[in-house]
Amino acid sequence: MEQYRIEPGNVYPIGATVDDTGVNFAIFSAHAEKIALCIFDEHGRQELERFVLPQCEHNIWHGFLKGAKAGLVYGYRVYGSYSPELGHRFNHHKLLLDPYAKALTGNFSWSDRHFAYDVNDPKKDLSFDDRDNADVMLKAVVMEPSAPLLPRKPIAWKNTVIYEGHVKGLTQLNPNVPKHLRGSFLGLSHPSMIAHYRAMGITTIELLPVQQFISEQFLADKNLSNYWGYNSLAFFVPHKDYLNQHQIKDFQRMVDELHQAGFEVLIDVVYNHTCEGNWLGPTLSFRGIDNHSYYRLNPTEPRYYINDTGCGNTLNISHPRVLQMVMDSLRYWVQVMGVDGFRFDLATILGREVHGFDKSNGFLDAILQDPVLNSVKVIAEPWDIGPGGYQLGGFPSPWSEWNDRYRDTIRRYWRGDQGMLPEFARRIHGSSDIFEHSGRQPFASINFLCSHDGNTLHDLVSYQDRHNAANGENNRDGHSDNFARNHGVEGETSDKDILALRLRQIKNMLATLMLSQGVPMLLAGDEIGRSQKGNNNAYCQDNEINWLDWDDNALHADELKVFVASLTQLRKRFSMLAHDRFIHNDDKEAAVNITWFHSSGYAMRKEDWHAHHASTLGYLIQEKEPSTPVLLCLFHAGKEPVAFQLPEIDAIAHWQVIIDTTASAEQTEVRLIPAERIITMAPFSTIVLLNDCL
C-alpha cells in the first residue's frame, strides 16, 4: 500500500473520480464525525488499508488518493453517534456502499451483521452491534470516465408506442438468443429481439428497474427474490445480474444497438425509497452515512420513518444534497448510459413538500429547468400511499402519467359492466377531463391495459380471482379486484367457445388501446398470450411465471402477433389516431373531428349517454380537409348481437373493413360494406371501417 497517499481533495464531483495521478473521493454527510475510505483487493474479499478523509467542506468529506487507478475496490466506514431516538444511526463497524458508486464487485448475502443493532436484543434498534459485515457486502469499483457511442434520436411523443418489459424475463427462454446472452442487457438488443420489436411496431422499450437492487431478507428466507427490482441500493450502477462481463459497457452497448435499430430506451427508476427498509432494516449505505439527511423521519419521533412508500422508508428528496444525488443520477443515465427517459415509480413522493404534493415542488422544477433532463421523456406513476397520494392529472407539463383510470375503464367496459359509455368515450378521447390543463397535450396520458403490476392480458380474460399462493403470503397479496372476467371457467380450459371469446376480448382491448388518443403502452408478452397462471403480484417470481414463453406453438401466439402488428401499422398510417392536440369539434383551429354515434346511426344525444344498459358505441374520426381518411370505429360489449346502422356520410359509398375482432388471422380478403347498410355486430366485438377513397 506504499504506492497510495491520502491528501486533501476536491468537493466536486461527488463520488470517485479518476485522473492521471490518482482518485478523488467525495461523499456527503452532514452529521458524521469522521469518514474512513477502505481499500480492498481486486475481488473485494480482503480489506487492505483505511484512509481517513482529511477534509470536510459544505458537509462534503473528501480526499485525493495519490497513486490510485481505475479498478480500485473500495467502501466507506462512517463514524458518528448511534442515537436512533435522535435519528442518527452511525456504526463504523458496517462497511457502506458509496451512493455515487458506478460499478460493483463481490457478492451480497444476508447476515445479521448487516444490522447496526443486535437483532437478538429485546431492545432491538436501541442496542448496538459491533460485528463487521465487509465479507458479505458489495464494494464499489472506481471506473474510468465513459460515454455512449451514438447520440440519442428522440421519437416524438405522438409517434410513441411503449413496450414495458423486464430485462431477464424478455430473453431468458428465447431460443433465438444465444444462451450466454439470455437474461442480460445484451440479450435485449440481440438481432432476434430487435426483429420482434420491429415486427410489433413498437418504438420505445421501457425496462423495469435496472439500477442495482437487492432482494429483501424475508424473500431470501423463503427462497424467493425481488424479481421486479423495486428495491434500490445503488442509483448509478447497472444491476450486476444483468451484466455479462463489462459493467457499464454492456448497458451502453445495449442502448447503442437499440438506438441504431431506431428504438428508444426508457428505464423505470425508484428514487422514492431504498432497500434499507424501516427502522429495523439493515445498514448498507444511506442509513449509515447520514440517516437524518437521507430519509424522511417522523418529526416528533425521529427513530421512525415516514412511510409514504409502503416499503419502510421514504427518501428525503427535499434535502438539497439528496436532490442533488437524484439529479446527478438521472443526468448520468442520460449522458453516460444513453437512455431516452424515465418512468418514476411512486412519483407523487418526489413531488411532496412538508404540506403535501406540490406541482411546483423543487424536484419537479429541477427537472423542468435542467438542460439535460428537460429534453427527455419523463413519466410519472402518479400515486403513493401517503395522504393525498393519488395525483393523476396533477403533474405539470412536460410530464406524462400512467393513466390507471384508462386501464380500469377499458377493462370494465369490455367485462360488460353497465353504464360505462361516457367514461369509455372520455378515455378513448385522450382523457382530456384529466389532462387538458396548463398546456398539457394528449400524450400526457400513458394508456395501458396491463403492466408488470397485475394480471397479464391473457390472465385478465381467464382468471377472475388472484392465484398468488406461490408468493408465500397465503394469497393475501396483490389486488383483490382486477376488473377481470374468466368467461365461464377459472383458468385454463380446452373449451373452444370460451377460448374463442377470450381471444376476441384480448383483441377488443388491444384494438381499443391503439384507437385511443394518448400514448399506448403494451406489456411485454401480451402480444404472444403470456400467462402468469393467475398470479397478479408476481414481484418475487424469478421463474417461468414471469419469463416470456417464446414457444411458437403457444395458444393464439401467432394470431396475436399479427393482430398487434396490424394495429400499430394502423396507428402509424393514420396520424389522427395520435393527434397532438385534444380534439374538440367546436375548436375552429382543430384539424381533426370526432363524432360519437348510437347504434341507430345518429349522433349520440345526451339521453343516449345516460342509457345505463347501453353497451354499444361508435366513433368517427376524420381530418377536416376534403378527400382525407375517415375511420369509423364500432365497439360492442353486450352479450347478444346488435344491429348497427352505419351513419350516412357524404361522398362515402362503401366502407372497407380493416379491423374485425371476430375474424381470424387467415381471413385476408378485402371486405367492402355499402355505406348505408345495417351490420350485425357479434357479442363482444370491435369493427373498424375505412372510407373507400383510399
C-alpha positions, 0 to 999 in steps of 0.5 A: 500500500506504499504506492497510495497517499491520502491528501486533501481533495476536491468537493466536486464531483461527488463520488470517485473520480479518476485522473492521471495521478490518482482518485478523488473521493467525495461523499456527503454527510452532514452529521458524521464525525469522521469518514474512513475510505477502505481499500480492498483487493481486486475481488473485494474479499480482503480489506487492505488499508483505511484512509481517513478523509482529511477534509470536510467542506459544505458537509462534503468529506473528501480526499485525493488518493495519490497513486490510485487507478481505475479498478480500485475496490473500495467502501466507506466506514462512517463514524458518528453517534448511534442515537436512533431516538435522535435519528442518527444511526452511525456504526463504523463497524458496517462497511457502506456502499458509496451512493455515487458508486458506478460499478460493483464487485463481490457478492451480497448475502444476508447476515445479521451483521448487516444490522447496526443493532443486535437483532437478538436484543429485546431492545432491538434498534436501541442496542448496538452491534459491533460485528463487521459485515465487509465479507458479505457486502458489495464494494464499489469499483472506481471506473474510468470516465465513459460515454455512449457511442451514438447520440440519442434520436428522440421519437416524438411523443405522438409517434410513441408506442411503449413496450414495458418489459423486464430485462431477464424475463424478455430473453431468458427462454428465447431460443433465438438468443444465444444462451450466454446472452439470455437474461442480460442487457445484451440479450435485449438488443440481440438481432432476434429481439430487435426483429420482434420489436420491429415486427410489433411496431413498437418504438420505445422499450421501457425496462423495469428497474435496472439500477442495482437492487437487492432482494429483501431478507424475508424473500431470501428466507423463503427462497424467493427474490425481488424479481421486479427490482423495486428495491434500490441500493445503488442509483448509478450502477447497472444491476450486476445480474444483468451484466455479462462481463463489462459493467457499464459497457454492456448497458451502453452497448445495449442502448447503442444497438437499440438506438441504431435499430431506431428504438428508444430506451426508457428505464423505470427508476425508484428514487422514492425509497431504498432497500434499507427498509424501516427502522429495523432494516439493515445498514448498507449505505444511506442509513449509515452515512447520514440517516437524518439527511437521507430519509424522511423521519417522523418529526416528533419521533425521529427513530421512525420513518415516514412511510409514504412508500409502503416499503419502510422508508421514504427518501428525503428528496427535499434535502438539497444534497439528496436532490442533488444525488437524484439529479446527478443520477438521472443526468448520468443515465442520460449522458453516460448510459444513453437512455431516452427517459424515465418512468418514476415509480411512486412519483407523487413522493418526489413531488411532496413538500412538508404540506403535501404534493406540490406541482411546483415542488423543487424536484419537479422544477429541477427537472423542468429547468435542467438542460439535460433532463428537460429534453427527455421523456419523463413519466410519472406513476402518479400515486403513493400511499401517503395522504393525498397520494393519488395525483393523476392529472396533477403533474405539470407539463412536460410530464406524462402519467400512467393513466390507471383510470384508462386501464380500469375503464377499458377493462370494465367496459369490455367485462360488460359492466353497465353504464360505462359509455361516457367514461369509455368515450372520455378515455378513448378521447385522450382523457382530456377531463384529466389532462387538458390543463396548463398546456398539457397535450394528449400524450400526457396520458400513458394508456395501458391495459396491463403492466408488470403490476397485475394480471397479464392480458391473457390472465385478465380474460381467464382468471377472475380471482388472484392465484398468488399462493406461490408468493408465500403470503397465503394469497393475501397479496396483490389486488383483490379486484382486477376488473377481470372476467374468466368467461365461464371457467377459472383458468385454463380450459380446452373449451373452444367457445370460451377460448374463442371469446377470450381471444376476441376480448384480448383483441377488443382491448388491444384494438381499443388501446391503439384507437385511443388518443394518448400514448399506448403502452403494451406489456411485454408478452401480451402480444404472444398470450403470456400467462402468469397462471393467475398470479397478479403480484408476481414481484418475487417470481424469478421463474417461468411465471414471469419469463416470456414463453417464446414457444411458437406453438403457444395458444393464439401466439401467432394470431396475436402477433399479427393482430398487434402488428396490424394495429400499430401499422394502423396507428402509424398510417393514420396520424389522427389516431395520435393527434397532438392536440385534444380534439374538440369539434367546436375548436375552429383551429382543430384539424381533426373531428370526432363524432360519437354515434348510437347504434341507430346511426345518429349522433349520440344525444345526451339521453343516449349517454345516460342509457345505463344498459347501453353497451354499444358505441361508435366513433368517427374520426376524420381530418377536416380537409376534403378527400382525407381518411375517415375511420369509423370505429364500432365497439360492442360489449353486450352479450347478444348481437346488435344491429348497427346502422352505419351513419350516412356520410357524404361522398362515402359509398362503401366502407372497407373493413380493416379491423374485425375482432371476430375474424381470424388471422387467415381471413385476408380478403378485402371486405367492402360494406355499402355505406348505408347498410345495417351490420350485425355486430357479434357479442363482444366485438370491435369493427373498424371501417375505412372510407373507400377513397383510399 
